[in-house]
Amino acid sequence: MDGESPEPASTPTGAVFLSYASQDADAAAQICQALRSAGIEVWVDQSELRGGDVWDHRIRREIHDCTLFIPVISASTASRREGYFRLEWDLADQRSHRMARDQPFIVPVCLDLTPGTGADVPESFHRVQWTRLPAGETSPAFIERIRRLLSAKPAEPPAPDRSAYTDTLRRAAAPGAAAPRRSLSVALLIALAVAVTGLGYFAVDKFLLSKRAADGAETSVAADQSRGAAESAIPEKSIAVLPFLDMSENRDQEYFSDGLSEELIDHLVHSADLKVIARVSSFQFKGRNEDVRSIAHQLGVTHVLEGSVRKDGPQLRITAQLIRGSDGVHLWSQTYDRSLVDVFKVQDEIADKVSQALRVALLYDPRAGNREPDVRAYNLVLQGNYFKARRTLRDVEKAAQLYQQAIDINPDYALAWARLAGAYLTEEILRGPPSEEQNRRLLDALDRALRLDPNLAWAYYTRGGFEMNVTWNWAAAQADAERIREVDPRFHLLPSALGDIALVFGDVNRAIESYLDALARNPLDSSTLDSLGAALCAADRLEQCLQTRLSLLQVHPELDGVHSSVGVARLYLGQFAASLQAIQNEPDEDYRLSGLAVVYWAMGRRAESNAALDSLTNKFASTDAYGIAAVHAYRGEIDDAFRWLDRAYRVHDHRMLLLKTDRLLRNLHADSRFQALLIRMGLVDRSQRRTSTL
């Protein structure tokens, strides 16, 4: 196990972090002394024994908090691919990518090279001006430059504060609590149209394309925050597994470190006594040097598991540490030096250690029913998962290739077949209406997976997603969800799947209950938050609907359509001026045009509503028939609304799944054509059908 170094003092506000390799210690000391003599605060690690949990945690915090990062670079360090200073460089590089290009942060100092040349350093180091200080001799000009950079340094934008949101969520989910206040809305976003997102049963294919939100985003105004009450609601036996850090020499094993984290989540989630946060929420903190205590509070857990992976060919070094969320104390830590073929044993050992520390029982083997896979095939599946999570067509196609390679090595690997089918389904949704040949290859892969392992939840989940999105066979989708409940009742995506089915059929109260169940273990998942917002709006809980959208805007400001959805929620509450302002702030054009068309209409500004609708129709008729129909419906233009809905039905628009719950369509409900459309969609029981024609 790695040693621990003494914990140094915290970095003062406005300080400099000085990073150096041991062979450059004398030069670094000279630079440090010169800066301190000039009254500049400097943090420098002078511990003789680097490494260990305390050292790692402190280094991350100091680099996160410092104002300027000064790497000391020499010919020997620039050519080295290993060393603790390399971790410091990588952490600084990661932070620089989250900052504005014109915001100075990294100030490289070169000892014996022509600055900027002959050095193997992160790309961000090459974007800024280097200073040459031979042997560490520090010039007055350098001191003055550092002073100037420190004094001119703008404040770094804070990360989204999720605490208020998660406090509210925990209170809402408590027994006897009032309805929740949080989330965006798939219903309104989809009803307004315009993203390539299927409500999609099963979040594996619930897409919400995103980009950076505009400046000046509205913030949550959720009332009655009570931090003490929220803390007391956190289960004592609860944990979040953070993404393990890739410490490999070339930093090219992120897929493996991510995969290990997911496997550990899958191990731990099957303890009946333990609340385990799902991957989507815990991975929100990837690449961020946020304090563990803050993360634990935001995710609503008492413990956090974090670690690192160093993979060099077949050799692994895996370090894991269990941390108490209330005070950051390390309860357990272990380093495993093993071969890749032992990775499954390491996963089991870590899960067992955690369960022992938390005094919970692990009752489920995630590999039961299917013999342990070939480690080469397992490695390829992890790579496939990594690419598929990026959700671009090119990456999903790459994932499918990797899954197929895993199958070529290990033809009896049931999970690889199920993952391949999932990649095929994602390809179909991204490309558009699938062909019979595409559907057949997907179903063949699922059949193979289920023959190999009849209890594989992922296979039923993917098949249910296919029935929900592609065939609109609701009974089959419901049957697959029930089968998941039988074989793996703690499967993390089951509650949201049940919520999706309930929402499609208009059972909004059951949908809200299911989404709350999902969010208890996945509080930062935008897809489930969207769906919860849809159910709240459909249930006419309009104030909660608004608070939901404001809260999601706070925790996921990068999502397209957030401003527009806030605006529509305000519209329903009669807050026309605030509604218009929010929609005008929407950077995505199709969301913005849809929102403007309805809010201008509500305000009596007919000409402006017409202009927005005309622009929406001219630009998005081929991709947004449902959204155009929703605007016409809201404006009372019934015939036009049904004409566009018919087009949406014919092109198999996934947003048609919201037909029964979309508030923008309510002007259509009394028309016999609406009932007929529900029948065509299979959303009305035979006993409820009445004679109607289109």
PyMOL commands that set and color helices and strands:
alter all, ss='L'
color gray80, all
select helices_A, chain A and resi 22-37+53-65+75-79+84-97+123-126+134-136+140-152+163-173+186-191+203-205+227-232+254-268+279-285+292-299+340-358+375-388+393-409+414-431+436-452+457-471+474-487+494-504+508-521+526-538+542-555+562-572+576-584+589-602+606-620+625-634+638-650+654-658+663-668+672-681+686-688
alter helices_A, ss='H'
color red, helices_A
select strands_A, chain A and resi 16-19+42-44+68-73+109-110+131-132+238-241+245-246+275-276+303-312+315-324+330-339
alter strands_A, ss='S'
color yellow, strands_A
deselect
rebuild
show_as cartoon
